[in-house]
Amino acid sequence: MSSAPQLEFAFEIRAEVGPPVEVGHTIRGRRRIVPILGGTFEGPALKGRISSGGADWQVVHPDGFSELDTRYTLETDGGDLIYVQNRGVRIAPPEVMTRLLAGEPVDASLVYFRTAPTFETAAPALQWLTRSLFVGTGERQPLAVRIQFWRVM
């Protein structure tokens, strides 16, 4: 019997986001696109900035459960590029989700916000990102999103 996996902190992003583009109620749910304007990231082995041009393509269901599909690019201080696709889920009590979706501050402990990112890079020194599994814990703020990424060991 193998032991349970452990988590090792990899890095944290702080993404600046713009106002959501409301596509409307589609066959899948309420479709929203949240643009990523920039930001920073930092961890023990890497640091840099978030390039503008990414976005979070969200589907919000009637009960407030949100499916997240976020894609963006990181640039390390050394100039290496990392493509990120971060799928996740977010749910909270209805009154909390109403405030969150309206861009109001909410207590992060009331929101279940988890992600499963994948990373792609050509940088030889960063291949550990492409060859490991990660989980993320997120927090939505009025003008930003903070996510801590943890490497599954």
Residue pairs with C-beta under 8 A, 6 or more apart in sequence:
5 152
5 153
6 152
6 153
7 135
7 150
7 151
7 152
7 153
8 150
8 151
8 153
9 43
9 44
9 148
9 149
9 150
9 151
10 43
10 44
10 45
10 129
10 134
10 149
10 150
10 151
11 41
11 42
11 43
11 44
11 45
11 46
11 47
11 148
11 149
12 41
12 42
12 43
12 146
12 147
12 148
12 149
13 39
13 40
13 41
13 50
13 74
13 145
13 146
13 147
13 149
14 39
14 40
14 41
14 144
14 145
14 146
15 36
15 37
15 38
15 39
15 50
15 54
15 72
15 144
15 145
15 146
15 147
16 36
16 37
16 38
16 39
16 50
16 143
16 144
17 34
17 35
17 36
17 37
17 56
17 143
17 144
17 145
18 34
18 35
18 36
18 37
19 35
19 103
20 32
20 33
20 34
20 58
21 32
21 33
21 34
21 35
22 30
22 31
22 32
23 31
23 32
23 33
24 30
24 31
25 31
26 59
28 59
29 59
29 60
29 61
29 62
29 67
30 59
30 60
30 61
31 57
31 58
31 59
32 57
32 58
32 59
32 60
33 55
33 56
33 57
33 58
34 55
34 56
34 58
35 54
35 55
36 50
36 52
36 53
36 54
36 55
36 56
36 70
36 72
37 52
38 49
38 50
38 51
38 52
39 49
39 50
39 144
40 47
40 48
40 49
40 50
41 47
41 48
41 49
41 50
41 74
42 48
43 149
45 128
46 76
46 126
47 76
47 77
48 74
48 75
48 76
48 77
48 78
49 74
49 75
50 72
50 73
50 74
50 75
51 72
51 73
51 74
51 75
53 72
53 73
54 70
54 71
54 72
54 73
54 84
55 70
55 71
55 72
56 68
56 69
56 70
56 145
57 68
57 69
57 70
57 71
58 66
58 67
58 68
58 69
59 66
59 67
60 66
60 97
60 101
61 67
63 91
63 94
64 91
64 92
64 93
64 94
64 97
64 98
64 101
65 89
65 90
65 91
66 89
66 90
66 91
66 97
67 87
67 88
67 89
68 86
68 87
68 88
68 89
68 90
68 115
69 85
69 86
69 87
70 84
70 85
70 86
70 87
70 88
70 115
71 83
71 84
71 85
71 86
72 84
72 86
73 81
73 82
73 83
73 84
74 81
74 82
74 84
75 81
75 82
76 82
76 123
76 126
80 121
80 122
80 123
80 125
80 126
81 121
81 122
81 123
82 119
82 120
82 121
82 123
82 126
82 129
83 119
83 120
83 121
84 117
84 118
84 119
85 117
85 118
86 115
86 116
86 117
86 118
86 136
86 147
87 115
87 116
87 117
88 113
88 114
88 115
88 116
88 136
88 138
89 112
89 113
89 114
89 115
90 111
90 112
90 113
90 138
90 140
91 97
91 111
91 112
92 100
92 106
92 110
92 111
92 112
93 110
96 106
96 107
96 110
96 111
99 105
99 106
100 106
100 111
100 140
103 142
103 143
104 142
105 141
105 142
106 140
108 139
108 140
111 139
111 140
113 137
113 138
113 139
113 140
114 135
114 136
114 137
114 138
115 135
115 136
115 137
115 138
115 147
116 133
116 134
116 135
116 136
117 134
117 136
117 149
118 130
118 134
119 126
119 129
119 130
119 134
120 130
121 127
121 129
121 130
128 151
132 151
132 152
133 151
133 152
134 149
134 150
134 151
134 152
135 149
135 150
135 152
136 147
136 148
136 149
136 150
137 147
137 148
137 150
138 145
138 146
138 147
138 148
139 145
139 146
139 147
